[in-house]
Amino acid sequence: MAFIEVRLFGGPDKQAFSKMTAEITKIFGEVLGIAPDHMYIKYSATADWGWNGGNF
């Protein structure tokens, strides 16, 4: 079982989330052997990120 959380800079894009879900499911299946029906993926968009000593 896996609970995967993805945080993205900017606003939501449901089409991109759908493509990303397919890729994440594939990778977790191949690398970790987790079945697609044992994965839950949560997407969150945020406008506030800090990196390299500053915010953007």
Buried (B, 14 or more C-beta within 10 A) or exposed (E): EBEBEEEBEEEEEEEEBEEBBEEBBEEBBEEEEBEEEEBEBEBEEEEEEEEEEEEE
